[in-house]
Amino acid sequence: MKIIKIAAILALVLVLVGCLDSNTKSSQSNVDEYQAVQAKSVSLLNQNPAEAFQYIDSLESSGNYPECVINMIRGMLNARIGNMLTASSEGRKAITPELHSIWPKGYYQAQYNLCTVTMMRGNMGEAIQQAQAATAQLKKDNNPDYKIWEASLQFVLGNCQLILKQKDDGKVSMQKAYDVLMDLAATDTTHVTLETMGTLIANIATSYYNSYPDLSMPWIERAEKFLDMMADRNKKTQLPSAEPMLRAKVQLCKAMCYVSNGREAEAHKVYEDFMKTPFAQNPAFLIEQLSYLEKTNQWDAAADMLDPIYQLHKAMGMDYSMENLSNLAESFRVYEKAGRKAEAYKMAQELAGVVDSVWHHQLQDNAAELTVIYATQQKDQQIAEQQYKLSRQRSITGGIVAILVIIGLAIFIFFRHRAAKRLEVAHEELKEAYDQLEETTSAKERIESELRIARDIQMSMVPHEFPDREGLDVFAKMTPAKEVGGDLYGYVLLGDKFYFAIGDVSGKGVPASLFMAQATRLFRTLSVQGMMPAEICTNMNAALTEDNQQGMFVTFWLGLLDLKTGHLDFCNAGHNAPVIGGGEYHGEFLEMKPNAPIGLWKDIQYEGEEIDTIKGRPFFLYTDGLNEAENQQQEQFGDSRMLQLLRQTSYDTSEQVIANLTAEIEKHRDGAEPNDDLTMFCIHLN
């Protein structure tokens, strides 16, 4: 969660420094107009982001504003809503000699925005290079009005160096940032300037704690002293201030610093003081609170915070990043420490599910970024080269043509001499390749034939005929995503007792199908012994965890229905919640206890549950190949759509319900290949 911490640290700096710049007056009327456009776009962004971007697009279409100004503002807007790749692209295009000439402060804001975006995307080395180049340009300009930018860039530089464990360089950069701020405080005491300074000083303390807790206390004390000064001034001016929020941030940092230095009692007191502030419920402080709870081994409290943090993480648009894997892994560790096995399993499932997407999107981001970097860095060089080539073209054209003619004749003679020999070699190579192709095709056909046989065997293990009994309507259907799969369903009828089950084995293909066969056999064997559902799951788990070196498991739902009374005993082992028809909403998800999947941990005693009667209420079970079915744009079918369709379906037969859902799934996929096995099971007792 390090990137989210960095984003939280820098968000307020971006806002305050932007305000500082937009309030600065210039003697040039066009600069005033650029700043007015920037202020209006920020105001629109806070109300409706779409309108803000439409406004900038309209200005670009008018042709009345330089392209570098449009790129600078568009990059800033994208950074504030979390579109980091676009912000990086627009920022690189904005940082030009033209922008520096016509709007210097806009140029340095673009530099600062690009550095922070690069850092938030995890590219610390590149952010350091960008910050160093920007500070070098600031020294050349030597303008006192730019001191706040110098301090901000030195802070970014120091933060990156501390994260990379460059302790000495980070110390120098942070001290430079602080010294510049103190020089500025002696000459500029305007409200916005002091607010920005307080934010930077508080963030320096937080950055030091994140990288070197043992060195952070002096910076925490500096921040507290500066915040005291801000509080005194605010009592006189009565202006809105960030001081209370910054003080809460420093309090949390101080509490964690105490913990790191073995001063638990003092840490607890500071943390309790923080929890009394209104910022204890603020999303911006969730990550720091989680860190404190982890450091003090308060795992239950930490686990309770994971869901709101996860929602915050998704809202920041970081679903497809390598950092996302780290976040999910940390969440899994917290749930595991808290003893919440079902939630840990769910987080592990999500972690496994995003690996491919994260890797794919990371490669796309890297490729796009390299393209932008190359295009930006080469733009000026290409213009110069084109001018140089045009000036020399007339003088060298004749020589080039002569050389090409000579080379062409030489090549013609050479290849004509060797043509016959090459043709003979090519013929032999083609014959050899053809022979290899025949062997490969034959091997492929054998494999496909064996897989077809395996599919037939697997499909024969699930029932295709269902009980013909008055008042009982049952139907099920299984569709593997590959030749063989890991889904299963089954039933056992013993007099008036009707056992039925559905399951989903981890993974796909042949290994999943073998594990599925074991689970199916165990279900039938234990059911005919008349056991209760929880007892069956417990015994299946004991058998499947033994010598399970591959770490495979199966989510499983097992019911025992009394065909006379409609009484249902059931046990859920980490499977998707069934949908039970009827009721106020004509269908709802069944609330259940979160037992773990079968095959993960030994010696688990599964807990069963019961429903008095399900007579007259259709009961629908499924695997996640239904609700997670994806279309060409990788959009999932979703639980909400599935539930709405079931509510709208007038029940005629169980087979008709499954047929309707199958058609809707195919319509949603719109030609996309199935991404998972799909199994549905519907039962209705009159």
Buried (B, 14 or more C-beta within 10 A) or exposed (E): BBBBBBBBBBBBBBBBBBBBBBEBEBEEEEBEBBBEBBBBBBEBBEEEBEEBBEBBEEBBEEEEBBBBBBBBBBBBBBBBBBBBBBBBBBBBBBBBEEBBEBBBBBBBBBBBBBBBBBBBBBBBEBBBBBBBBBBEBBEEBEEEEBBBBBBBBBBBBBBBBBBBEBEEBBBBBBEBBBEBBBBBBEEBEEBBBBBBBBBBBBBBBBBBBBBBBEBBBEBBEBBBEBBEBBBEBBEEEEEEBBBBBBBBBBBBBBBBBBBBBEBEEBBBEBBEEBBEBEBBEEEBBBBBBBBBBBBBEBBEBBBBBBEEBBEBBEEBEBEBBBBBBBBBEBBBBBBBBBEBBBBBBBBBBBBEEBEEEBEEBBEEBEEBBEEBBEEBEEEEEEEEEEEEEEEEEEEEEEEEEEEEEEEEEEEEEEEEEEEEEEEEEEEEEEEEEEEEEEEEEEEEEEEEEEBEEBBEEBEEBBEEEBEEEEEBBBBBBBBBBBBBBBBBBBBBBEEEBBBBBBBBBBBBBBBBBBBBBBBBBBBBBBBEEBBBBBBBBBBBBBBBBEEBEEEBBBBBBBBBBBBEEBBBBBBBBBBBBBBBBBEEEBBBEBEBEBBBBBBBEEEBEBBBBEBEEBBEBBBBBBBBBBBBBBBEEEEBBBBEEBBEBBEEBEBEBBBBBBBBBBEBBEEBBEEBEBBBBBBBBBBBBE
